[in-house]
């Protein structure tokens, strides 16, 4: 997600970081690279020009030229200007008004509109509200069935009406929601491959019937600057309140995310980050600007961790780890929690300075999936006690998981090493100079750590691990017994 745009920005900023002074010519060259990065990301040209004008006004002035760290000052100016383009702060969904609150989900066919409607319904449901989804797309074959399946998956009822007129379906759904005292109604509407008069007439009639509190336009993040034309086309016929960017987890170049707010004035309220019903997040402009510039997004990472990990389960896991009682079943639970947070590459992108490690993210993902397949091919007794896995069991597990015997043996060996390390920790025999611990890392652990991590007595000696003098007298080497006998003679 946005990787190519981030890489271009970082390459442009690397040229000016570390310079003691910057001339206007160097600033202009950097801004030229920023402009190329924006255009390659399919940002609307008008939006790109406005953004560059904001940056240039501040970047060629005394604020940068006279700065002690001009390179970092330019990055700060670009970040603030980009934030102004994206919107100064997050715009929340409407939560007050008449009951039920009505949300109309509109967009072109193929933009992820029906899936977004289900994600919205699940979002409201997790906020403690009673929700009803309305199948208002009576044009696309299978749209009603798709919404019904999504409703069953998230536990939200779907009103289909059985009619051919979407306006009457919406009217009947609102009556039912009012009778049952429901809090929110989410209406999925029909889309077309392009904007046409029939579509807009139908949407206008549905909007007049529903009097929606929210009219959210779903835009495919991969459409780039074309999203601006789509948003403007819809806004001419229906009053939009916000935008939802779908498929932001794909190879989107960032053009839609940067362009739509500046060009249309409609705030981006939500972003879709996956196919799961919980893969819908509030759009935070400051976090998006930081991710685009390669500064990470720690806050979103923390929020995902809090949502994906059960706190009591995590505490129990920590106790089992210290008592060396954890099993391969516990490992599988941790893998599932990690999967709920996102892919390894996506998570690394949220950590400042972790971009160099993203090159190996796919390899790590493959390794995790392979380990999961191996463990799932084990019996319950084998997962609880891997020591019972002998040669015949390894062959059976390898065949069942589609891996090799060496892969199975390697996983079991790593698991046993990790368990041994935590056993040493629980006995107070392992330390890196932390308070309350004695001794040093076991050889099996320190040898596997990068650079041969060592305790305090081994510091400053390079990768060979020679000891630093500690002030204690050096012991004399022991003389072999044979030499001692010869000396006596």
CORJOUR-V610764 format. One record per residue. RES is the residue in one letter. PHI is phi in whole degrees, 0 to 359 (none if undefined). PSI is psi in degrees with one decimal (* if undefined). OMEGA is omega in radians with two decimals (NA if undefined). Layout:
res=RES phi=PHI psi=PSI omega=OMEGA
res=RES phi=PHI psi=PSI omega=OMEGA
//
This chain:
res=X phi=none psi=118.3 omega=3.07
res=X phi=60 psi=18.6 omega=-3.04
res=X phi=294 psi=-41.5 omega=-3.10
res=X phi=293 psi=-39.3 omega=3.12
res=X phi=295 psi=-43.6 omega=3.13
res=X phi=298 psi=-41.9 omega=3.14
res=X phi=297 psi=-39.4 omega=3.13
res=X phi=293 psi=-41.5 omega=3.11
res=X phi=297 psi=-44.7 omega=-3.12
res=X phi=297 psi=-39.1 omega=3.12
res=X phi=296 psi=-37.8 omega=3.13
res=X phi=292 psi=-40.1 omega=-3.09
res=X phi=284 psi=-27.2 omega=3.13
res=X phi=298 psi=-26.5 omega=-3.10
res=X phi=287 psi=-23.1 omega=-3.07
res=X phi=249 psi=-13.9 omega=3.10
res=X phi=293 psi=139.5 omega=3.10
res=X phi=88 psi=-8.3 omega=3.10
res=X phi=282 psi=140.3 omega=3.14
res=X phi=288 psi=-38.4 omega=3.12
res=X phi=222 psi=154.6 omega=3.10
res=X phi=234 psi=133.5 omega=3.05
res=X phi=269 psi=166.5 omega=3.11
res=X phi=297 psi=-34.4 omega=3.13
res=X phi=296 psi=-41.7 omega=3.12
res=X phi=293 psi=-38.2 omega=3.09
res=X phi=296 psi=-43.5 omega=3.14
res=X phi=297 psi=-38.1 omega=3.11
res=X phi=295 psi=-39.2 omega=3.10
res=X phi=295 psi=-43.0 omega=3.13
res=X phi=294 psi=-30.5 omega=3.08
res=X phi=295 psi=-39.5 omega=3.08
res=X phi=293 psi=-37.8 omega=3.10
res=X phi=296 psi=-40.8 omega=3.13
res=X phi=297 psi=-44.3 omega=3.12
res=X phi=298 psi=-39.1 omega=3.12
res=X phi=297 psi=-41.4 omega=3.14
res=X phi=293 psi=-43.1 omega=-3.12
res=X phi=291 psi=-36.0 omega=3.09
res=X phi=293 psi=-27.4 omega=3.09
res=X phi=279 psi=5.6 omega=3.11
res=X phi=66 psi=36.2 omega=3.02
res=X phi=284 psi=141.6 omega=3.10
res=X phi=305 psi=133.4 omega=-3.04
res=X phi=298 psi=-39.0 omega=3.12
res=X phi=298 psi=-40.7 omega=3.12
res=X phi=293 psi=-41.6 omega=3.13
res=X phi=298 psi=-41.1 omega=3.13
res=X phi=295 psi=-41.1 omega=3.12
res=X phi=296 psi=-42.5 omega=-3.14
res=X phi=297 psi=-44.2 omega=3.14
res=X phi=295 psi=-36.2 omega=3.12
res=X phi=296 psi=-41.3 omega=3.11
res=X phi=298 psi=-43.0 omega=-3.11
res=X phi=292 psi=-43.4 omega=-3.04
res=X phi=295 psi=-38.3 omega=-3.11
res=X phi=303 psi=-39.9 omega=-3.12
res=X phi=270 psi=-32.3 omega=-3.00
res=X phi=285 psi=-29.5 omega=-3.10
res=X phi=267 psi=3.9 omega=3.13
res=X phi=269 psi=-172.4 omega=-3.11
res=X phi=294 psi=-18.8 omega=-3.12
res=X phi=300 psi=-31.8 omega=-3.14
res=X phi=255 psi=-46.7 omega=-3.04
res=X phi=300 psi=-37.3 omega=-3.12
res=X phi=264 psi=8.4 omega=-3.09
res=X phi=281 psi=150.2 omega=3.10
res=X phi=289 psi=-36.6 omega=3.11
res=X phi=239 psi=74.9 omega=-3.03
res=X phi=297 psi=-33.2 omega=-3.13
res=X phi=297 psi=-47.4 omega=3.12
res=X phi=293 psi=-30.3 omega=3.12
res=X phi=293 psi=-38.0 omega=3.08
res=X phi=296 psi=-43.6 omega=3.11
res=X phi=300 psi=-40.7 omega=3.12
res=X phi=297 psi=-41.9 omega=-3.14
res=X phi=294 psi=-42.5 omega=3.12
res=X phi=297 psi=-41.2 omega=3.14
res=X phi=298 psi=-46.0 omega=-3.12
res=X phi=293 psi=-38.2 omega=3.12
res=X phi=291 psi=-39.7 omega=3.10
res=X phi=295 psi=-37.4 omega=3.10
res=X phi=297 psi=-39.1 omega=3.10
res=X phi=295 psi=-33.9 omega=3.11
res=X phi=289 psi=-41.1 omega=-3.11
res=X phi=284 psi=-22.0 omega=-3.04
res=X phi=117 psi=138.0 omega=-3.00
res=X phi=291 psi=-32.3 omega=-3.08
res=X phi=208 psi=166.4 omega=-3.14
res=X phi=293 psi=141.6 omega=3.12
res=X phi=251 psi=112.7 omega=-3.08
res=X phi=284 psi=164.0 omega=3.04
res=X phi=290 psi=153.3 omega=3.08
res=X phi=291 psi=128.9 omega=-3.12
res=X phi=238 psi=-4.7 omega=3.13
res=X phi=240 psi=152.6 omega=-3.14
res=X phi=143 psi=-164.2 omega=3.14
res=X phi=294 psi=155.1 omega=3.14
res=X phi=253 psi=127.2 omega=0.05
res=X phi=276 psi=152.3 omega=2.99
res=X phi=290 psi=133.4 omega=-3.07
res=X phi=245 psi=129.6 omega=3.10
res=X phi=241 psi=123.7 omega=3.13
res=X phi=258 psi=122.1 omega=-3.13
res=X phi=256 psi=116.3 omega=-3.07
res=X phi=237 psi=164.7 omega=3.13
res=X phi=157 psi=173.1 omega=3.10
res=X phi=283 psi=158.2 omega=3.10
res=X phi=294 psi=134.7 omega=3.14
res=X phi=92 psi=-0.8 omega=-3.13
res=X phi=276 psi=-6.0 omega=-3.10
res=X phi=93 psi=27.7 omega=-3.03
res=X phi=293 psi=-47.8 omega=-3.11
res=X phi=294 psi=-42.2 omega=3.09
res=X phi=297 psi=-39.2 omega=3.11
res=X phi=295 psi=-37.0 omega=3.10
res=X phi=300 psi=-41.9 omega=3.11
res=X phi=292 psi=-39.1 omega=3.10
res=X phi=297 psi=-39.9 omega=3.10
res=X phi=297 psi=-44.2 omega=3.13
res=X phi=299 psi=-41.6 omega=3.12
res=X phi=293 psi=-36.2 omega=3.10
res=X phi=298 psi=-46.3 omega=3.11
res=X phi=295 psi=-39.1 omega=-3.12
res=X phi=296 psi=-41.9 omega=3.13
res=X phi=290 psi=-16.9 omega=3.05
res=X phi=274 psi=5.8 omega=3.07
res=X phi=89 psi=16.5 omega=-3.12
res=X phi=256 psi=147.5 omega=3.04
res=X phi=276 psi=131.8 omega=-2.94
res=X phi=233 psi=147.2 omega=3.00
res=X phi=230 psi=127.2 omega=3.04
res=X phi=263 psi=143.5 omega=-3.10
res=X phi=241 psi=125.0 omega=3.12
res=X phi=276 psi=87.6 omega=-3.12
res=X phi=265 psi=-0.2 omega=3.09
res=X phi=266 psi=97.1 omega=-3.13
res=X phi=256 psi=12.4 omega=-3.08
res=X phi=259 psi=-51.1 omega=-3.07
res=X phi=286 psi=126.3 omega=3.11
res=X phi=299 psi=130.2 omega=3.10
res=X phi=87 psi=-2.1 omega=-3.11
res=X phi=294 psi=-42.2 omega=-3.13
res=X phi=294 psi=-44.1 omega=3.14
res=X phi=296 psi=-39.2 omega=3.12
res=X phi=298 psi=-44.4 omega=-3.13
res=X phi=294 psi=-36.5 omega=3.10
res=X phi=297 psi=-42.6 omega=3.12
res=X phi=296 psi=-41.0 omega=3.11
res=X phi=294 psi=-37.9 omega=3.11
res=X phi=297 psi=-40.7 omega=3.09
res=X phi=296 psi=-35.8 omega=-3.10
res=X phi=292 psi=-36.6 omega=-3.08
res=X phi=259 psi=-3.4 omega=3.10
res=X phi=77 psi=35.0 omega=3.12
res=X phi=239 psi=129.2 omega=-3.14
res=X phi=291 psi=151.8 omega=-3.13
res=X phi=239 psi=129.5 omega=3.08
res=X phi=261 psi=120.2 omega=-3.13
res=X phi=252 psi=-26.8 omega=3.02
res=X phi=79 psi=-35.2 omega=3.13
res=X phi=75 psi=10.4 omega=-3.13
res=X phi=257 psi=175.4 omega=3.13
res=X phi=257 psi=-10.1 omega=-3.12
res=X phi=256 psi=113.1 omega=-3.10
res=X phi=296 psi=-27.1 omega=3.13
res=X phi=294 psi=-44.1 omega=3.12
res=X phi=292 psi=-32.6 omega=3.09
res=X phi=296 psi=-44.7 omega=3.14
res=X phi=295 psi=-41.7 omega=3.13
res=X phi=299 psi=-44.6 omega=-3.14
res=X phi=294 psi=-38.0 omega=3.14
res=X phi=296 psi=-40.8 omega=3.13
res=X phi=294 psi=-36.7 omega=3.08
res=X phi=296 psi=-44.0 omega=3.13
res=X phi=296 psi=-42.7 omega=3.13
res=X phi=297 psi=-36.6 omega=3.12
res=X phi=291 psi=-40.3 omega=3.13
res=X phi=295 psi=-39.7 omega=-3.09
res=X phi=274 psi=-3.9 omega=3.12
res=X phi=68 psi=34.3 omega=-3.13
res=X phi=285 psi=156.4 omega=-3.06
res=X phi=271 psi=-39.6 omega=-3.00
res=X phi=224 psi=141.8 omega=3.01
res=X phi=237 psi=123.8 omega=3.11
res=X phi=250 psi=119.5 omega=-3.05
res=X phi=253 psi=120.9 omega=3.02
res=X phi=271 psi=129.8 omega=-3.07
res=X phi=247 psi=168.1 omega=-3.14
res=X phi=283 psi=150.7 omega=3.08
res=X phi=235 psi=169.0 omega=3.08
res=X phi=229 psi=168.3 omega=3.06
res=X phi=288 psi=-19.0 omega=3.04
res=X phi=206 psi=163.7 omega=-3.12
res=X phi=290 psi=128.7 omega=3.06
res=X phi=222 psi=169.7 omega=-3.04
res=X phi=292 psi=-37.9 omega=-3.14
res=X phi=298 psi=-42.2 omega=3.13
res=X phi=298 psi=-46.6 omega=-3.08
res=X phi=291 psi=-36.4 omega=3.09
res=X phi=297 psi=-42.2 omega=3.13
res=X phi=295 psi=-44.1 omega=3.14
res=X phi=295 psi=-39.6 omega=3.11
res=X phi=299 psi=-42.8 omega=3.11
res=X phi=295 psi=-40.2 omega=3.11
res=X phi=295 psi=-38.7 omega=3.14
res=X phi=293 psi=-39.8 omega=3.12
res=X phi=294 psi=-33.3 omega=3.14
res=X phi=285 psi=-41.7 omega=-3.03
res=X phi=275 psi=-25.1 omega=-3.02
res=X phi=46 psi=60.5 omega=-2.97
res=X phi=292 psi=147.9 omega=3.02
res=X phi=279 psi=-28.3 omega=3.10
res=X phi=226 psi=133.7 omega=2.97
res=X phi=237 psi=102.2 omega=-3.03
res=X phi=257 psi=124.9 omega=3.10
res=X phi=267 psi=121.6 omega=3.12
res=X phi=270 psi=121.5 omega=3.14
res=X phi=241 psi=134.1 omega=3.07
res=X phi=288 psi=122.6 omega=-3.09
res=X phi=296 psi=-18.9 omega=-3.11
res=X phi=277 psi=-6.4 omega=-3.10
res=X phi=282 psi=-14.1 omega=3.09
res=X phi=66 psi=-138.5 omega=-3.07
res=X phi=290 psi=-11.8 omega=3.06
res=X phi=296 psi=-24.2 omega=3.11
res=X phi=299 psi=-29.0 omega=3.12
res=X phi=295 psi=-45.2 omega=3.13
res=X phi=296 psi=-38.9 omega=3.12
res=X phi=295 psi=-46.1 omega=-3.14
res=X phi=298 psi=-42.6 omega=3.12
res=X phi=294 psi=-37.4 omega=3.13
res=X phi=296 psi=-42.3 omega=3.12
res=X phi=291 psi=-37.8 omega=-3.06
res=X phi=292 psi=-19.9 omega=3.11
res=X phi=288 psi=-21.3 omega=-3.05
res=X phi=242 psi=-16.1 omega=-3.10
res=X phi=213 psi=144.2 omega=-3.09
res=X phi=279 psi=103.2 omega=3.12
res=X phi=279 psi=146.9 omega=3.06
res=X phi=249 psi=-13.9 omega=-3.13
res=X phi=180 psi=176.7 omega=-3.07
res=X phi=234 psi=143.2 omega=2.99
res=X phi=243 psi=120.8 omega=3.09
res=X phi=269 psi=115.5 omega=3.13
res=X phi=264 psi=161.4 omega=3.05
res=X phi=61 psi=33.2 omega=3.11
res=X phi=287 psi=-12.1 omega=3.10
res=X phi=277 psi=-5.6 omega=-3.11
res=X phi=276 psi=-163.0 omega=3.12
res=X phi=275 psi=40.5 omega=3.11
res=X phi=298 psi=136.9 omega=-3.09
res=X phi=273 psi=-10.2 omega=3.06
res=X phi=102 psi=-3.7 omega=-3.09
res=X phi=298 psi=-42.9 omega=-3.13
res=X phi=293 psi=-42.8 omega=-3.10
res=X phi=298 psi=-37.3 omega=-3.10
res=X phi=277 psi=-32.3 omega=-2.96
res=X phi=276 psi=-42.0 omega=-2.85
res=X phi=296 psi=-40.8 omega=-3.10
res=X phi=293 psi=-45.4 omega=-3.10
res=X phi=291 psi=-39.5 omega=-3.02
res=X phi=279 psi=-30.9 omega=-3.04
res=X phi=248 psi=-23.6 omega=-3.10
res=X phi=87 psi=-6.5 omega=3.13
res=X phi=275 psi=129.0 omega=-3.10
res=X phi=286 psi=143.8 omega=2.98
res=X phi=278 psi=114.7 omega=-3.07
res=X phi=265 psi=-36.6 omega=-3.06
res=X phi=221 psi=157.4 omega=3.05
res=X phi=226 psi=139.6 omega=3.05
res=X phi=268 psi=126.9 omega=-3.05
res=X phi=243 psi=16.8 omega=-3.14
res=X phi=171 psi=-177.7 omega=-3.12
res=X phi=270 psi=-15.6 omega=-3.13
res=X phi=291 psi=155.9 omega=-3.08
res=X phi=290 psi=-13.2 omega=3.09
res=X phi=259 psi=3.6 omega=-3.09
res=X phi=273 psi=57.8 omega=3.09
res=X phi=223 psi=123.0 omega=-3.04
res=X phi=234 psi=153.5 omega=3.03
res=X phi=292 psi=137.5 omega=-3.14
res=X phi=275 psi=116.2 omega=3.09
res=X phi=252 psi=108.6 omega=-3.09
res=X phi=303 psi=-39.9 omega=-3.11
res=X phi=295 psi=-40.8 omega=3.12
res=X phi=293 psi=-39.1 omega=3.13
res=X phi=295 psi=-41.3 omega=3.11
res=X phi=298 psi=-40.3 omega=3.13
res=X phi=295 psi=-39.2 omega=3.14
res=X phi=291 psi=-38.5 omega=3.13
res=X phi=297 psi=-37.6 omega=-3.12
res=X phi=272 psi=7.7 omega=3.08
res=X phi=78 psi=21.7 omega=-3.13
res=X phi=265 psi=0.3 omega=3.12
res=X phi=82 psi=-179.8 omega=-3.14
res=X phi=208 psi=74.7 omega=-3.04
res=X phi=293 psi=-36.4 omega=-3.09
res=X phi=297 psi=-44.2 omega=3.10
res=X phi=295 psi=-37.0 omega=3.10
res=X phi=298 psi=-42.7 omega=3.12
res=X phi=295 psi=-42.6 omega=-3.14
res=X phi=298 psi=-40.8 omega=3.12
res=X phi=294 psi=-40.1 omega=3.13
res=X phi=296 psi=-42.1 omega=3.14
res=X phi=296 psi=-34.2 omega=-3.13
res=X phi=281 psi=-33.5 omega=-3.04
res=X phi=274 psi=-25.2 omega=-3.02
res=X phi=251 psi=127.7 omega=3.04
res=X phi=283 psi=125.9 omega=-3.01
res=X phi=295 psi=-42.0 omega=3.14
res=X phi=294 psi=-40.4 omega=3.12
res=X phi=295 psi=-38.0 omega=3.12
res=X phi=294 psi=-39.2 omega=3.11
res=X phi=295 psi=-42.3 omega=3.10
res=X phi=297 psi=-39.1 omega=3.13
res=X phi=297 psi=-40.6 omega=3.13
res=X phi=298 psi=-40.1 omega=3.11
res=X phi=294 psi=-40.6 omega=3.12
res=X phi=294 psi=-34.9 omega=3.10
res=X phi=296 psi=-45.8 omega=-3.11
res=X phi=292 psi=-30.1 omega=3.09
res=X phi=272 psi=1.6 omega=-3.11
res=X phi=57 psi=39.1 omega=3.14
res=X phi=252 psi=2.3 omega=-3.10
res=X phi=286 psi=152.6 omega=-3.09
res=X phi=237 psi=-179.8 omega=3.08
res=X phi=292 psi=-23.8 omega=3.03
res=X phi=296 psi=-38.7 omega=3.08
res=X phi=296 psi=-38.3 omega=3.11
res=X phi=298 psi=-42.9 omega=3.13
res=X phi=299 psi=-40.7 omega=3.12
res=X phi=298 psi=-38.3 omega=3.11
res=X phi=292 psi=-37.3 omega=3.10
res=X phi=296 psi=-41.3 omega=3.12
res=X phi=295 psi=-39.1 omega=3.09
res=X phi=297 psi=-40.8 omega=3.11
res=X phi=295 psi=-40.3 omega=3.13
res=X phi=297 psi=-37.1 omega=3.14
res=X phi=294 psi=-25.2 omega=3.12
res=X phi=280 psi=-24.8 omega=-3.13
res=X phi=135 psi=-179.7 omega=3.12
res=X phi=286 psi=163.5 omega=3.14
res=X phi=299 psi=-42.0 omega=3.13
res=X phi=298 psi=-41.0 omega=3.13
res=X phi=294 psi=-40.9 omega=3.14
res=X phi=292 psi=-38.8 omega=3.10
res=X phi=296 psi=-34.5 omega=3.11
res=X phi=296 psi=-19.1 omega=3.13
res=X phi=271 psi=-7.9 omega=-3.10
res=X phi=261 psi=121.4 omega=3.14
res=X phi=302 psi=131.9 omega=3.09
res=X phi=81 psi=5.3 omega=-3.07
res=X phi=263 psi=6.0 omega=-3.11
res=X phi=300 psi=-38.7 omega=3.12
res=X phi=302 psi=-29.5 omega=-3.13
res=X phi=282 psi=-11.0 omega=-3.09
res=X phi=290 psi=-17.9 omega=3.12
res=X phi=297 psi=-29.5 omega=-3.14
res=X phi=260 psi=9.0 omega=-3.05
res=X phi=296 psi=-41.1 omega=-3.13
res=X phi=294 psi=-38.2 omega=3.11
res=X phi=296 psi=-39.1 omega=3.11
res=X phi=295 psi=-41.7 omega=3.11
res=X phi=300 psi=-42.5 omega=3.13
res=X phi=295 psi=-40.2 omega=-3.14
res=X phi=295 psi=-40.0 omega=3.12
res=X phi=295 psi=-43.6 omega=3.12
res=X phi=296 psi=-38.1 omega=3.12
res=X phi=295 psi=-43.0 omega=3.11
res=X phi=298 psi=-40.7 omega=3.13
res=X phi=297 psi=-41.3 omega=3.12
res=X phi=296 psi=-39.6 omega=3.14
res=X phi=296 psi=-46.4 omega=-3.11
res=X phi=294 psi=-38.5 omega=3.12
res=X phi=293 psi=-19.8 omega=3.10
res=X phi=274 psi=-4.2 omega=3.12
res=X phi=273 psi=156.5 omega=3.02
res=X phi=283 psi=168.5 omega=-3.14
res=X phi=298 psi=-38.9 omega=3.13
res=X phi=293 psi=-37.6 omega=3.13
res=X phi=292 psi=-37.8 omega=3.11
res=X phi=292 psi=-33.6 omega=3.14
res=X phi=286 psi=-34.2 omega=-3.11
res=X phi=219 psi=87.4 omega=-3.09
res=X phi=298 psi=-12.7 omega=-3.13
res=X phi=294 psi=-19.7 omega=-3.13
res=X phi=280 psi=-6.5 omega=-3.08
res=X phi=282 psi=107.2 omega=3.11
res=X phi=258 psi=-166.1 omega=-3.07
res=X phi=298 psi=-45.2 omega=-3.13
res=X phi=293 psi=-37.9 omega=3.11
res=X phi=293 psi=-38.5 omega=3.10
res=X phi=298 psi=-41.2 omega=3.12
res=X phi=296 psi=-41.5 omega=3.13
res=X phi=296 psi=-42.3 omega=-3.14
res=X phi=294 psi=-39.6 omega=3.14
res=X phi=297 psi=-42.3 omega=3.12
res=X phi=295 psi=-42.8 omega=-3.12
res=X phi=293 psi=-29.4 omega=-3.11
res=X phi=261 psi=-4.5 omega=-3.12
res=X phi=72 psi=27.7 omega=3.14
res=X phi=240 psi=-171.0 omega=3.14
res=X phi=257 psi=163.3 omega=3.08
res=X phi=299 psi=-36.4 omega=3.12
res=X phi=297 psi=-37.7 omega=3.10
res=X phi=297 psi=-42.5 omega=-3.14
res=X phi=296 psi=-46.1 omega=-3.13
res=X phi=297 psi=-39.1 omega=3.13
res=X phi=295 psi=-41.1 omega=3.12
res=X phi=296 psi=-45.4 omega=3.13
res=X phi=297 psi=-40.0 omega=3.14
res=X phi=296 psi=-44.4 omega=3.12
res=X phi=297 psi=-39.4 omega=3.14
res=X phi=296 psi=-43.2 omega=3.14
res=X phi=295 psi=-37.8 omega=3.09
res=X phi=296 psi=-41.6 omega=3.13
res=X phi=295 psi=-41.5 omega=3.11
res=X phi=297 psi=-40.5 omega=3.11
res=X phi=296 psi=-36.9 omega=3.11
res=X phi=297 psi=-43.4 omega=-3.13
res=X phi=289 psi=-29.0 omega=3.03
res=X phi=296 psi=-40.9 omega=3.10
res=X phi=294 psi=-39.0 omega=3.10
res=X phi=298 psi=-44.2 omega=-3.10
res=X phi=294 psi=-26.0 omega=3.12
res=X phi=270 psi=-0.8 omega=3.12
res=X phi=76 psi=24.6 omega=-3.09
res=X phi=259 psi=-0.5 omega=-3.05
res=X phi=236 psi=134.7 omega=-3.11
res=X phi=205 psi=156.3 omega=2.93
res=X phi=234 psi=33.0 omega=-3.09
res=X phi=90 psi=13.5 omega=3.12
res=X phi=280 psi=149.5 omega=-3.13
res=X phi=298 psi=141.6 omega=3.05
res=X phi=84 psi=4.2 omega=-3.14
res=X phi=238 psi=150.2 omega=-3.10
res=X phi=236 psi=157.8 omega=3.04
res=X phi=83 psi=-156.6 omega=-3.11
res=X phi=222 psi=178.9 omega=3.13
res=X phi=295 psi=140.0 omega=3.02
res=X phi=301 psi=150.7 omega=-3.10
res=X phi=301 psi=-37.0 omega=-3.11
res=X phi=294 psi=-27.3 omega=-3.12
res=X phi=272 psi=-48.1 omega=-3.07
res=X phi=295 psi=-31.3 omega=3.12
res=X phi=291 psi=-25.2 omega=-3.12
res=X phi=270 psi=-10.5 omega=-3.10
res=X phi=277 psi=151.0 omega=-3.11
res=X phi=299 psi=128.9 omega=3.08
res=X phi=73 psi=7.4 omega=-3.12
res=X phi=65 psi=60.6 omega=-3.11
res=X phi=305 psi=136.6 omega=-3.01
res=X phi=228 psi=169.6 omega=3.09
res=X phi=280 psi=-176.5 omega=-3.07
res=X phi=300 psi=-32.9 omega=-3.08
res=X phi=285 psi=-4.4 omega=-3.07
res=X phi=246 psi=7.2 omega=-3.04
res=X phi=285 psi=158.7 omega=3.02
res=X phi=70 psi=19.9 omega=-3.07
res=X phi=242 psi=13.6 omega=3.12
res=X phi=76 psi=-165.1 omega=-3.07
res=X phi=279 psi=-9.8 omega=-3.12
res=X phi=279 psi=-18.6 omega=3.05
res=X phi=78 psi=30.5 omega=3.08
res=X phi=290 psi=145.2 omega=-3.06
res=X phi=281 psi=144.8 omega=3.02
res=X phi=276 psi=143.2 omega=3.09
res=X phi=302 psi=133.2 omega=-3.09
res=X phi=253 psi=-0.5 omega=3.13
res=X phi=93 psi=-9.2 omega=3.13
res=X phi=272 psi=148.8 omega=-3.13
res=X phi=296 psi=140.0 omega=-3.14
res=X phi=285 psi=130.5 omega=-3.13
res=X phi=288 psi=142.7 omega=3.09
res=X phi=287 psi=140.1 omega=3.12
res=X phi=295 psi=142.5 omega=3.13
res=X phi=289 psi=139.9 omega=3.12
res=X phi=268 psi=128.9 omega=3.12
res=X phi=304 psi=151.6 omega=-3.09
res=X phi=298 psi=-36.8 omega=-3.13
res=X phi=299 psi=-42.1 omega=-3.14
res=X phi=292 psi=-34.9 omega=3.12
res=X phi=298 psi=-41.2 omega=3.12
res=X phi=296 psi=-41.4 omega=3.14
res=X phi=296 psi=-37.4 omega=3.14
res=X phi=294 psi=-37.2 omega=3.13
res=X phi=296 psi=-38.2 omega=-3.14
res=X phi=292 psi=* omega=NA
//
